[in-house]
């Protein structure tokens, strides 16, 4: 079994893609999956109280951190995403910013966590900025939901997505970090997301390379996805469909200066 990205977008995307999510924030909230609780337990260091959710989007990961009793600064560059996040997660501190310019005081947080977002950053600028805001020994953690291939309808969905993207749907590689951080540890967490057809369509509609298409092309792509769901033997007539994921997590500690 191989893994394909779900919410993952290719490295070095079209420049317009990285800022495309704001207008589709509601679709992102509806269509993108959450994460298994075990990922939070693995990424958040013991005794942590203050964390940053980097590139928080609509708060899919933020709400899990808040539920853990943490003080969460959710940093998100898109105003549309922030508006959706504020509605969805009132317990978080929501701030405009990016990995390269964090609106966070120096040495003030125990962890900086990036769920489905580290591939958008410029590591040469983001790594020293993350190091600046972390307390000594703090953690930089990342996670990507990777959709597991099943040799069934999901493989056919991948074909449609690759056609829409004009390239293969790529996997996340090893995250680029380096000094002043230590070795990168990795873990994987398998889980299943059970969703209605409309959420699958919203997932596709929220992809950056679909958002940025002209209206007629976007409608054609989503029409093909709907037809797949309505005609494939594994999904036809079913109110809910199962989408298997592997949440691939990485963490590294800030080394003493």
Buried (B, 14 or more C-beta within 10 A) or exposed (E): EEBBBBBBBBEEBEEEBBEBBBBBBBBBBBBBBBBBEBBBEBBBBEEBEBBBBBBBBBBBBBBBBBEBEBBBBBBBBBEBBBBBBBEBBEBBBBBEBBBBEBEBEEEBBBBBBBBBBBBBBEBEEBBEBBBBBBBEEBBBBBBBBBBBBEEEBBEBBBEBBBEBBEEEBBBBEEBBBEEBBBEBEEBEBEBEBEBEBEBBBBBBBBBBBBBBBEEEEBEEBBEBBBEBBEEBEEBEEEEEBEBBBBBBBBBBBBEEE
